[in-house]
């Protein structure tokens, strides 16, 4: 039991209901969303708020349920006879009771023990208030008169100040932030950001303005320096002096959503226009990007901003037709269904687009300077450079004498390339000469972004850079399929697949280890039910290599390669035992008929461990095809490294 002071002369008993809550069934009555409640106040000019004293104690517990609330005191064991704080379903039960009790009165909203009565006029408000008071009196509900507010023009509710003009943060929250001293530790910074996030709807570009503080929390900065102090004062002044007053949402009016993405954050602004076309802001939203999201290409960050913004304002947008404004033209190809025909969208962004299928919207392009969400996603004073798209390497390689291909280099070579220069002119004029027939077939998919020709999300590479791109993509000597997959995700040019095949055929290392005859067809083996149920093992060696044992799990394709000092049955068992202790013992081992696996010692070991040993048909290694295929890849890499005298 914990005694908590309550008000001036009252206390609240709190007991630990963690274990009893595991046995309590939930009521599953939905609590109202704050945004939904606030929008119900649209058009009201007079407000009252009624507060019920010890709200939960108005509900009596059934005698069969009272023993569950037993707690220990210095006067012995006691229990509650009425509903108490700490019971998991208490808010839902009380919300249901109050909602049903006041359901017949218009202009009344309920959030647990807070009852708000509104009216467009004072007479309407007084009439509704009288009805609510009569219902509460009839049901023996006792009010806390000190917390009740009657007939006011402005009202503080759920941390917000509401009036006929709109919604703004409550004064208490702003005063708390204004008086917050400069934080010096991570815990104090988290406390400050917690208060800021509460009124984040009212702060433009909040995620980027809080980036220096979040960088201090992440440990990127060891001390609370000038950048962090500037961000702290900036947010405090913004909240204290320049808080925006937001308008009410009206489903009958035109709805617009402005979105934008920057290297460090996402921004969105929900706007509505009245019958005269006058806009009003409904809500701001901002989100900082994670480390993984920061390295997304700009197109994917812009697509992420659209999905995030729509899902953020789900309560406003679901079931309505609205317009999304973005300064990135490529998003029209990704999100609008009529542009998806005969087009290839990025796999990640295409998956995001599927999440927005339940919504009715259209995409429109708006220039960057006119996009009101642009400032929400961008940092006014750039404290760090987590992702500089103009300086980022688009294709790169480490070592081996290969140089990176930068966006700047692509842009310069595009200007010098006669064919691509003609493509740029054709896209601007709509006139395609016959020499550009290979590009004209994809004219609806081509575009120009900052001087670079793009086919959807892929860069059209100038001719002088194609050989370098092929060399970079062939690093590590991948096969045709892998090399195609790698390049197709990033770049495109006419005849690219043919050039990939020619590049691999010209590679001396690939030719030295290529197969002379294709393998015979194999019958597929059934997939095990779980990981490490069935494994395959084999030895491989070559004149230029040591001897290795390869162990592969059929279910997860988990691979272990162990260098062997010998291939006797004893050494084989010792090596396997080390793996089995780390993982688990399998049910089945599949191997060839090599001496270690055919020995009595190995058979006895499998019998003792309750492992079924399956040997392949003599002179038919394809029966153990999984491990044999792994051997080919390992040997191929080792031989190429030796032939080219490469350490990579």
C-alpha positions as CSV (number, residue, x, y, z in Angstrom):
1,X,0.0,0.0,0.0
2,X,1.2,3.5,-0.9
3,X,-0.5,6.6,0.5
4,X,-0.6,9.5,-2.0
5,X,-1.6,13.1,-0.9
6,X,-4.6,14.3,-2.9
7,X,-5.7,17.9,-2.9
8,X,-5.6,19.8,0.3
9,X,-7.0,17.5,3.0
10,X,-7.4,14.2,1.2
11,X,-5.4,11.1,0.3
12,X,-5.5,8.3,-2.2
13,X,-4.7,4.7,-1.4
14,X,-2.7,2.9,-4.1
15,X,-2.1,-0.8,-4.0
16,X,-0.2,-3.1,-6.3
17,X,-2.7,-4.8,-8.6
18,X,-0.1,-6.2,-11.0
19,X,-0.8,-9.8,-10.3
20,X,-4.7,-9.5,-9.9
21,X,-4.8,-7.7,-13.3
22,X,-3.6,-10.8,-15.0
23,X,-6.9,-12.5,-14.1
24,X,-9.2,-9.6,-14.8
25,X,-11.0,-9.6,-18.1
26,X,-11.0,-6.3,-20.0
27,X,-14.1,-4.4,-20.7
28,X,-13.0,-3.5,-24.2
29,X,-15.0,-0.3,-24.3
30,X,-12.9,2.2,-26.4
31,X,-11.7,5.3,-24.8
32,X,-12.2,8.4,-26.9
33,X,-9.3,9.8,-28.8
34,X,-8.4,13.3,-27.7
35,X,-8.4,14.7,-31.2
36,X,-11.9,13.4,-31.8
37,X,-13.1,15.0,-28.6
38,X,-11.6,18.4,-29.4
39,X,-13.2,18.5,-32.9
40,X,-16.6,17.9,-31.3
41,X,-16.2,21.4,-29.8
42,X,-16.3,23.0,-33.2
43,X,-18.7,26.0,-33.2
44,X,-19.1,26.3,-29.5
45,X,-18.8,29.6,-27.8
46,X,-19.7,28.8,-24.2
47,X,-18.1,26.0,-22.1
48,X,-18.5,24.2,-18.8
49,X,-16.5,21.4,-17.2
50,X,-17.8,19.2,-14.5
51,X,-15.4,17.0,-12.4
52,X,-16.7,14.0,-10.4
53,X,-15.3,13.5,-6.9
54,X,-13.5,10.2,-6.5
55,X,-15.0,9.1,-9.7
56,X,-14.2,5.3,-9.5
57,X,-15.6,5.0,-6.0
58,X,-19.0,5.7,-7.4
59,X,-19.1,2.2,-8.9
60,X,-19.7,-0.6,-6.4
61,X,-17.8,-3.9,-6.7
62,X,-19.7,-7.2,-6.8
63,X,-19.2,-9.1,-3.5
64,X,-17.5,-12.0,-5.4
65,X,-14.8,-9.6,-6.8
66,X,-13.9,-7.7,-3.6
67,X,-11.5,-10.3,-2.2
68,X,-9.3,-9.6,-5.2
69,X,-8.5,-6.1,-3.9
70,X,-7.3,-7.3,-0.5
71,X,-4.2,-5.4,0.8
72,X,-2.2,-5.4,4.0
73,X,-2.0,-2.6,6.5
74,X,-0.8,-2.1,10.1
75,X,-4.3,-2.7,11.2
76,X,-4.7,-6.0,9.3
77,X,-6.0,-7.1,5.9
78,X,-8.5,-4.8,4.2
79,X,-10.3,-4.7,0.9
80,X,-12.2,-2.3,-1.4
81,X,-15.9,-2.4,-1.8
82,X,-15.8,0.0,-4.7
83,X,-13.9,0.4,-7.9
84,X,-10.4,1.6,-7.3
85,X,-7.4,3.0,-9.2
86,X,-5.0,0.3,-10.3
87,X,-7.5,-2.1,-11.8
88,X,-6.7,-2.5,-15.5
89,X,-10.3,-2.3,-16.7
90,X,-11.4,0.6,-14.4
91,X,-11.1,3.4,-17.1
92,X,-13.1,1.4,-19.6
93,X,-15.8,0.5,-17.1
94,X,-16.2,4.1,-15.9
95,X,-16.1,5.5,-19.5
96,X,-18.9,3.1,-20.5
97,X,-21.1,4.0,-17.5
98,X,-20.7,7.8,-18.0
99,X,-21.2,7.6,-21.8
100,X,-24.4,5.6,-21.4
101,X,-25.6,7.9,-18.6
102,X,-25.2,11.1,-20.7
103,X,-25.8,9.7,-24.2
104,X,-29.1,11.5,-24.7
105,X,-27.8,15.1,-24.2
106,X,-26.3,17.0,-27.2
107,X,-23.2,19.0,-26.8
108,X,-21.8,16.9,-23.9
109,X,-18.5,15.0,-24.2
110,X,-17.1,12.6,-21.6
111,X,-13.5,11.6,-20.9
112,X,-13.6,9.3,-17.9
113,X,-14.3,11.7,-15.0
114,X,-14.2,14.9,-17.0
115,X,-17.6,16.1,-18.4
116,X,-17.6,19.1,-20.9
117,X,-20.8,20.8,-21.7
118,X,-20.8,23.2,-24.7
119,X,-23.2,25.4,-26.6
120,X,-23.3,27.7,-29.6
121,X,-25.1,30.2,-27.5
122,X,-25.3,30.8,-23.7
123,X,-29.0,29.8,-23.7
124,X,-28.2,26.5,-25.5
125,X,-25.3,25.9,-23.1
126,X,-27.4,26.6,-20.0
127,X,-30.1,24.2,-21.2
128,X,-27.7,21.4,-21.8
129,X,-25.9,22.0,-18.5
130,X,-29.2,21.8,-16.6
131,X,-30.0,18.5,-18.3
132,X,-26.6,17.1,-17.4
133,X,-26.8,18.2,-13.8
134,X,-30.3,16.5,-13.5
135,X,-28.9,13.2,-14.9
136,X,-25.9,13.3,-12.5
137,X,-28.1,14.0,-9.5
138,X,-30.5,11.3,-10.5
139,X,-27.6,8.8,-10.5
140,X,-26.1,10.0,-7.2
141,X,-22.9,11.4,-8.8
142,X,-21.1,13.8,-6.5
143,X,-19.2,16.7,-8.1
144,X,-16.0,18.3,-7.0
145,X,-17.1,22.0,-6.9
146,X,-13.6,23.3,-6.6
147,X,-12.7,21.8,-10.0
148,X,-15.9,22.6,-11.8
149,X,-15.8,25.5,-14.3
150,X,-19.2,27.0,-15.4
151,X,-20.1,29.2,-18.4
152,X,-16.6,30.4,-19.6
153,X,-15.4,31.6,-23.0
154,X,-12.2,29.6,-22.8
155,X,-11.7,26.2,-21.2
156,X,-8.6,24.1,-20.3
157,X,-9.3,20.4,-21.0
158,X,-6.9,17.5,-21.4
159,X,-3.9,19.9,-21.5
160,X,-5.4,22.1,-24.3
161,X,-7.1,25.5,-24.2
162,X,-10.2,25.5,-26.4
163,X,-12.4,28.5,-27.4
164,X,-14.5,29.6,-30.3
165,X,-11.3,30.7,-32.1
166,X,-9.6,27.3,-32.0
167,X,-7.2,25.1,-30.0
168,X,-3.9,26.0,-28.3
169,X,-1.8,24.5,-25.6
170,X,-2.9,25.1,-22.0
171,X,-1.1,27.9,-20.2
172,X,0.1,25.5,-17.5
173,X,2.1,23.5,-20.1
174,X,3.7,26.6,-21.6
175,X,4.6,28.0,-18.2
176,X,6.2,24.8,-17.3
177,X,8.4,24.8,-20.4
178,X,9.1,28.5,-20.1
179,X,10.4,28.1,-16.5
180,X,12.4,25.0,-17.3
181,X,16.1,25.7,-16.5
182,X,18.8,24.8,-19.0
183,X,19.2,21.0,-18.9
184,X,22.7,19.7,-18.3
185,X,22.2,15.9,-18.2
186,X,20.5,13.4,-20.5
187,X,17.7,12.8,-18.0
188,X,16.9,16.6,-17.8
189,X,17.0,16.8,-21.6
190,X,14.5,13.9,-21.8
191,X,12.3,15.6,-19.3
192,X,12.3,18.8,-21.4
193,X,11.6,17.0,-24.6
194,X,8.7,15.2,-22.9
195,X,7.1,18.6,-22.2
196,X,7.8,19.9,-25.7
197,X,6.4,16.8,-27.4
198,X,3.1,17.3,-25.6
199,X,2.4,20.4,-27.5
200,X,4.3,19.3,-30.6
201,X,1.3,19.9,-32.8
202,X,1.7,23.6,-32.3
203,X,5.5,23.9,-33.2
204,X,6.5,24.0,-36.9
205,X,9.5,21.9,-37.9
206,X,9.8,20.5,-34.3
207,X,11.8,17.4,-35.2
208,X,14.6,19.3,-36.9
209,X,14.6,22.0,-34.2
210,X,15.0,19.3,-31.5
211,X,17.8,17.5,-33.5
212,X,20.7,19.0,-31.5
213,X,19.0,17.9,-28.3
214,X,18.3,14.4,-29.6
215,X,21.9,14.2,-30.8
216,X,23.0,14.9,-27.3
217,X,20.8,12.1,-26.1
218,X,22.2,9.7,-28.7
219,X,25.7,10.3,-27.4
220,X,26.9,12.0,-30.7
221,X,27.8,15.0,-28.6
222,X,29.4,14.5,-25.2
223,X,28.6,18.0,-23.7
224,X,25.5,20.3,-23.8
225,X,27.2,22.8,-26.0
226,X,26.2,26.0,-27.9
227,X,24.2,24.1,-30.5
228,X,22.1,22.4,-27.8
229,X,21.7,25.6,-25.9
230,X,20.5,27.4,-29.0
231,X,18.0,24.7,-29.7
232,X,16.8,24.8,-26.1
233,X,16.2,28.6,-26.1
234,X,14.7,28.5,-29.6
235,X,12.0,26.0,-28.5
236,X,11.4,27.7,-25.2
237,X,10.8,31.1,-26.9
238,X,8.7,29.5,-29.6
239,X,6.4,28.0,-27.0
240,X,6.3,31.1,-24.8
241,X,5.7,33.8,-27.4
242,X,4.7,32.3,-30.8
243,X,2.3,29.4,-30.2
244,X,0.0,28.9,-33.1
245,X,-3.8,28.7,-32.6
246,X,-5.1,25.9,-34.7
247,X,-8.6,25.7,-36.3
248,X,-11.3,23.1,-36.0
249,X,-11.6,20.3,-38.5
250,X,-14.8,20.3,-40.6
251,X,-15.4,17.2,-42.7
252,X,-17.6,19.1,-45.1
253,X,-14.7,21.4,-46.3
254,X,-11.9,20.8,-48.7
255,X,-8.9,19.1,-47.0
256,X,-5.3,19.4,-48.0
257,X,-2.2,17.7,-46.7
258,X,1.3,19.2,-47.3
259,X,4.2,16.8,-46.8
260,X,8.0,17.1,-47.1
261,X,11.1,15.2,-46.2
262,X,14.6,16.5,-45.3
263,X,17.8,14.6,-44.5
264,X,16.9,14.6,-40.8
265,X,13.1,14.7,-40.5
266,X,9.6,14.5,-42.0
267,X,7.1,17.3,-41.9
268,X,3.4,17.6,-42.6
269,X,0.7,20.3,-42.3
270,X,-3.0,19.5,-42.4
271,X,-5.0,22.4,-43.9
272,X,-8.6,23.1,-44.7
273,X,-10.2,25.7,-46.9
274,X,-13.7,27.2,-46.3
275,X,-16.2,28.0,-49.0
276,X,-14.4,31.2,-49.9
277,X,-11.1,29.3,-50.4
278,X,-9.5,30.8,-47.2
279,X,-7.1,28.3,-45.7
280,X,-6.7,27.5,-42.0
281,X,-4.2,25.2,-40.4
282,X,-5.6,22.2,-38.5
283,X,-2.5,20.6,-37.2
284,X,1.3,20.4,-37.6
285,X,3.2,17.2,-37.4
286,X,6.9,16.4,-37.4
287,X,9.1,13.3,-37.0
288,X,12.8,12.8,-36.8
289,X,14.4,10.1,-39.0
290,X,16.1,7.1,-37.6
291,X,19.7,6.2,-38.6
292,X,18.4,3.7,-41.2
293,X,15.9,6.1,-42.7
294,X,18.5,8.9,-43.1
295,X,20.4,6.9,-45.7
296,X,17.3,6.3,-47.8
297,X,17.4,7.9,-51.3
298,X,15.5,11.2,-51.4
299,X,12.6,9.6,-53.3
300,X,12.1,7.0,-50.7
301,X,12.3,9.6,-47.9
302,X,9.6,11.6,-49.7
303,X,7.4,8.5,-50.1
304,X,7.9,7.7,-46.4
305,X,6.7,11.2,-45.6
306,X,3.5,10.7,-47.5
307,X,2.7,7.4,-45.8
308,X,3.6,8.7,-42.3
309,X,1.6,11.9,-42.7
310,X,-1.6,10.1,-43.9
311,X,-1.4,7.5,-41.1
312,X,-0.6,10.3,-38.6
313,X,-3.8,12.1,-39.5
314,X,-5.9,9.0,-40.0
315,X,-8.7,10.2,-37.8
316,X,-9.2,13.3,-40.0
317,X,-8.6,11.7,-43.5
318,X,-10.2,8.3,-43.4
319,X,-13.4,8.3,-45.4
320,X,-12.8,11.7,-47.0
321,X,-11.4,12.8,-50.3
322,X,-8.3,14.9,-49.8
323,X,-5.3,16.3,-51.8
324,X,-1.7,15.6,-51.0
325,X,0.8,18.3,-52.0
326,X,4.5,17.4,-52.4
327,X,7.5,19.0,-54.1
328,X,8.6,15.6,-55.5
329,X,7.1,14.7,-58.8
330,X,8.2,11.0,-58.7
331,X,5.6,10.3,-56.0
332,X,2.8,10.7,-58.5
333,X,4.1,7.5,-60.3
334,X,4.3,5.6,-57.0
335,X,1.1,6.5,-55.2
336,X,-1.5,7.2,-58.0
337,X,-2.8,3.9,-59.4
338,X,-3.4,5.2,-63.0
339,X,0.4,5.8,-63.3
340,X,1.3,2.3,-62.1
341,X,0.5,0.6,-65.4
342,X,3.6,-0.7,-67.2
343,X,5.8,1.0,-64.7
344,X,8.2,-0.3,-62.1
345,X,8.0,1.3,-58.7
346,X,10.6,0.8,-56.0
347,X,9.8,-2.3,-53.9
348,X,9.9,-0.4,-50.6
349,X,7.9,2.6,-51.7
350,X,5.5,0.3,-53.6
351,X,4.8,-1.5,-50.3
352,X,4.2,1.8,-48.7
353,X,1.7,2.7,-51.4
354,X,-0.3,-0.4,-50.7
355,X,-0.8,0.8,-47.1
356,X,-2.7,3.9,-48.5
357,X,-5.2,1.9,-50.6
358,X,-8.0,2.5,-48.1
359,X,-7.7,6.3,-48.5
360,X,-9.3,8.4,-51.2
361,X,-6.7,11.0,-52.3
362,X,-5.0,12.6,-55.3
363,X,-1.3,13.8,-55.6
364,X,-0.4,17.2,-56.7
365,X,3.0,18.8,-57.3
366,X,3.9,22.0,-55.5
367,X,7.2,23.9,-55.8
368,X,9.5,23.7,-52.9
369,X,9.3,27.3,-51.8
370,X,5.5,27.2,-51.8
371,X,5.4,24.0,-49.7
372,X,4.4,25.1,-46.2
373,X,5.6,21.8,-44.8
374,X,9.1,22.3,-46.1
375,X,10.2,24.2,-43.0
376,X,8.8,21.5,-40.7
377,X,11.3,18.9,-42.1
378,X,14.4,21.1,-42.5
379,X,16.9,22.4,-40.0
380,X,17.2,26.2,-40.0
381,X,20.8,26.1,-38.8
382,X,22.4,22.8,-39.9
383,X,24.3,21.5,-36.9
384,X,25.5,18.3,-38.6
385,X,25.5,16.7,-42.0
386,X,24.0,13.2,-41.6
387,X,23.2,12.8,-45.3
388,X,24.4,15.2,-48.0
389,X,22.8,14.0,-51.2
390,X,24.9,16.1,-53.5
391,X,28.2,14.8,-52.0
392,X,27.0,11.2,-51.4
393,X,28.6,8.4,-53.5
394,X,25.9,6.8,-55.7
395,X,28.0,3.8,-56.7
396,X,31.2,3.1,-54.7
397,X,33.8,0.4,-54.2
398,X,36.5,0.0,-51.5
399,X,40.0,-0.7,-52.8
400,X,40.9,-2.6,-55.9
401,X,41.7,0.6,-57.8
402,X,38.1,1.4,-58.5
403,X,36.9,5.0,-57.9
404,X,33.5,6.0,-56.7
405,X,30.8,7.5,-59.0
406,X,29.4,10.6,-57.5
407,X,26.2,12.5,-58.4
408,X,28.3,15.5,-59.3
409,X,30.2,13.4,-61.8
410,X,27.0,11.9,-63.2
411,X,25.6,15.4,-63.7
412,X,28.7,16.7,-65.5
413,X,28.9,13.6,-67.8
414,X,25.2,13.9,-68.6
415,X,25.8,17.4,-70.0
416,X,28.7,16.1,-72.1
417,X,26.9,13.1,-73.4
418,X,25.3,14.0,-76.7
419,X,22.6,11.3,-76.5
420,X,21.5,12.2,-73.0
421,X,21.6,15.9,-73.8
422,X,19.2,15.1,-76.6
423,X,17.0,13.2,-74.2
424,X,16.9,16.2,-71.9
425,X,15.9,18.5,-74.8
426,X,13.3,15.9,-76.0
427,X,11.7,15.7,-72.5
428,X,11.4,19.5,-72.5
429,X,10.0,19.9,-76.0
430,X,8.2,16.6,-76.5
431,X,9.9,16.1,-79.9
432,X,11.8,12.9,-80.1
433,X,14.3,12.4,-83.0
434,X,14.6,8.9,-84.5
435,X,18.1,8.5,-83.1
436,X,16.6,8.5,-79.6
437,X,14.1,5.6,-80.3
438,X,15.6,3.5,-77.4
439,X,14.7,6.3,-75.0
440,X,11.4,7.3,-76.6
441,X,9.9,3.9,-75.7
442,X,10.3,4.9,-72.0
443,X,9.5,8.6,-72.4
444,X,6.6,8.5,-69.9
445,X,9.0,7.0,-67.2
446,X,11.8,9.4,-67.8
447,X,12.4,12.6,-65.9
448,X,15.0,15.2,-64.9
449,X,16.1,15.8,-61.3
450,X,18.8,18.5,-60.7
451,X,20.4,17.9,-64.1
452,X,20.3,14.1,-63.9
453,X,18.1,12.0,-66.2
454,X,16.1,9.4,-64.2
455,X,13.9,6.5,-65.2
456,X,11.5,6.4,-62.3
457,X,13.9,6.0,-59.3
458,X,16.9,4.8,-61.3
459,X,19.6,7.0,-62.8
460,X,20.2,6.9,-66.5
461,X,23.9,6.5,-66.6
462,X,26.0,8.4,-69.3
463,X,28.0,6.2,-71.6
464,X,31.4,7.2,-70.3
465,X,30.5,6.0,-66.8
466,X,28.9,2.7,-67.7
467,X,32.2,0.7,-67.8
468,X,33.1,1.9,-64.3
469,X,29.6,0.9,-63.1
470,X,30.1,-2.5,-64.5
471,X,33.5,-2.9,-62.9
472,X,32.1,-1.8,-59.5
473,X,29.1,-4.1,-59.8
474,X,31.3,-7.1,-60.7
475,X,33.5,-6.7,-57.6
476,X,33.6,-10.0,-55.9
477,X,32.8,-11.8,-59.2
478,X,29.0,-12.2,-58.8
479,X,27.1,-14.2,-61.4
480,X,24.8,-12.7,-64.1
481,X,21.6,-12.8,-62.0
482,X,23.2,-11.2,-58.9
483,X,25.0,-8.5,-61.0
484,X,21.8,-7.7,-62.8
485,X,19.9,-7.4,-59.6
486,X,22.5,-5.1,-58.1
487,X,22.6,-2.7,-61.1
488,X,18.9,-2.7,-61.8
489,X,18.1,-1.2,-58.4
490,X,20.3,1.8,-59.0
491,X,20.9,2.6,-62.7
492,X,19.6,2.0,-66.2
493,X,20.7,2.4,-69.8
494,X,19.6,0.8,-73.1
495,X,21.1,-2.6,-73.5
496,X,22.3,-2.8,-69.9
497,X,21.6,-6.6,-69.5
498,X,23.6,-7.3,-72.7
499,X,26.6,-5.3,-71.3
500,X,26.4,-7.2,-68.0
501,X,26.7,-10.6,-69.8
502,X,29.6,-9.3,-72.0
503,X,31.4,-8.0,-68.9
504,X,31.2,-11.4,-67.1
505,X,32.3,-13.3,-70.3
506,X,35.3,-11.0,-70.6
507,X,36.4,-11.7,-66.9
508,X,39.3,-14.1,-66.9
509,X,38.6,-15.2,-63.3
510,X,35.0,-16.1,-64.1
511,X,36.0,-17.9,-67.2
512,X,38.6,-20.0,-65.4
513,X,36.1,-21.5,-62.9
514,X,33.0,-21.6,-65.1
515,X,31.1,-24.9,-65.5
516,X,31.7,-26.7,-68.8
517,X,28.4,-28.6,-68.6
518,X,25.2,-27.7,-66.9
519,X,24.1,-29.8,-63.9
520,X,21.5,-32.5,-64.4
521,X,18.0,-31.9,-63.1
522,X,17.4,-32.7,-59.4
523,X,14.3,-33.7,-57.4
524,X,13.5,-31.2,-54.7
525,X,13.9,-32.3,-51.1
526,X,11.1,-31.4,-48.7
527,X,11.7,-28.6,-46.3
528,X,12.2,-29.5,-42.6
529,X,9.7,-28.3,-40.0
530,X,12.2,-26.3,-38.0
531,X,15.7,-25.0,-37.9
532,X,18.6,-27.4,-37.2
533,X,16.3,-30.5,-37.7
534,X,18.3,-31.7,-40.7
535,X,21.8,-30.7,-41.7
536,X,24.2,-31.6,-44.5
537,X,28.0,-32.0,-44.1
538,X,30.9,-32.5,-46.5
539,X,34.6,-31.9,-46.9
540,X,36.2,-30.0,-49.7
541,X,39.8,-29.2,-50.6
542,X,41.9,-28.2,-53.5
543,X,45.6,-28.1,-54.3
544,X,45.8,-24.4,-53.7
545,X,43.6,-24.5,-50.6
546,X,43.4,-26.1,-47.2
547,X,40.8,-28.7,-46.2
548,X,37.5,-27.5,-44.9
549,X,34.3,-29.1,-43.5
550,X,31.1,-27.4,-44.5
551,X,27.9,-27.7,-42.3
552,X,24.6,-26.4,-43.7
553,X,21.2,-26.3,-42.0
554,X,18.5,-27.3,-44.5
555,X,15.8,-25.1,-42.9
556,X,17.6,-21.8,-42.3
557,X,20.6,-22.2,-44.7
558,X,22.8,-21.4,-41.8
559,X,26.4,-22.1,-42.9
560,X,29.5,-23.0,-41.0
561,X,33.0,-23.5,-42.6
562,X,35.6,-25.1,-40.4
563,X,39.3,-25.5,-41.3
564,X,40.4,-29.1,-40.6
565,X,43.8,-30.4,-39.5
566,X,42.7,-33.9,-40.5
567,X,39.7,-35.7,-41.7
568,X,39.7,-38.7,-39.4
569,X,36.4,-39.8,-37.8
570,X,37.6,-38.5,-34.4
571,X,38.6,-35.0,-35.6
572,X,35.3,-34.8,-37.5
573,X,33.3,-35.7,-34.4
574,X,35.2,-33.2,-32.4
575,X,34.5,-30.4,-34.9
576,X,30.8,-31.3,-35.1
577,X,30.5,-31.5,-31.3
578,X,31.7,-27.9,-31.0
579,X,28.9,-26.8,-33.4
580,X,26.2,-28.9,-31.8
581,X,27.0,-27.6,-28.3
582,X,26.6,-24.0,-29.7
583,X,23.4,-24.8,-31.6
584,X,21.7,-28.1,-30.9
585,X,21.9,-31.8,-32.0
586,X,20.1,-32.4,-35.3
587,X,17.7,-35.2,-36.0
588,X,19.3,-36.1,-39.4
589,X,22.8,-35.7,-40.9
590,X,23.2,-36.1,-44.7
591,X,26.7,-36.9,-46.0
592,X,28.5,-38.6,-48.8
593,X,30.3,-42.0,-48.4
594,X,33.7,-40.6,-47.4
595,X,35.8,-42.6,-45.0
596,X,35.1,-40.5,-41.9
597,X,31.3,-40.8,-42.4
598,X,31.4,-44.5,-43.3
599,X,33.4,-45.5,-40.3
600,X,32.1,-47.5,-37.4
601,X,33.2,-44.7,-34.9
602,X,31.0,-42.1,-36.7
603,X,28.0,-44.4,-36.9
604,X,28.3,-45.2,-33.2
605,X,28.5,-41.5,-32.4
606,X,25.3,-40.8,-34.4
607,X,23.6,-43.7,-32.6
608,X,24.5,-42.4,-29.2
609,X,23.2,-39.0,-30.0
610,X,20.0,-40.3,-31.5
611,X,21.0,-38.8,-34.9
612,X,19.8,-40.5,-38.2
613,X,22.7,-40.7,-40.7
614,X,21.8,-40.6,-44.4
615,X,24.5,-41.3,-47.0
616,X,24.2,-40.4,-50.6
617,X,24.3,-42.8,-53.5
618,X,27.9,-43.5,-54.5
619,X,29.2,-41.3,-57.4
620,X,26.1,-39.1,-57.2
621,X,27.0,-36.0,-55.2
622,X,23.9,-34.2,-56.4
623,X,22.0,-36.1,-53.8
624,X,23.6,-33.9,-51.2
625,X,23.1,-30.9,-53.5
626,X,22.8,-28.2,-50.8
627,X,26.2,-28.6,-49.3
628,X,27.8,-29.3,-52.7
629,X,26.5,-26.0,-54.0
630,X,28.0,-24.2,-51.0
631,X,31.3,-25.9,-51.8
632,X,31.2,-24.6,-55.3
633,X,30.7,-21.0,-54.2
634,X,33.5,-21.2,-51.6
635,X,36.0,-22.8,-54.0
636,X,35.1,-20.4,-56.7
637,X,35.9,-17.4,-54.5
638,X,39.2,-18.9,-53.3
639,X,40.4,-19.8,-56.8
640,X,39.6,-16.4,-58.1
641,X,41.4,-14.8,-55.2
642,X,44.5,-16.9,-55.9
643,X,44.3,-16.4,-59.7
644,X,44.1,-12.6,-59.3
645,X,46.4,-12.5,-56.3
646,X,43.6,-10.6,-54.4
647,X,43.1,-10.6,-50.7
648,X,39.4,-9.7,-51.1
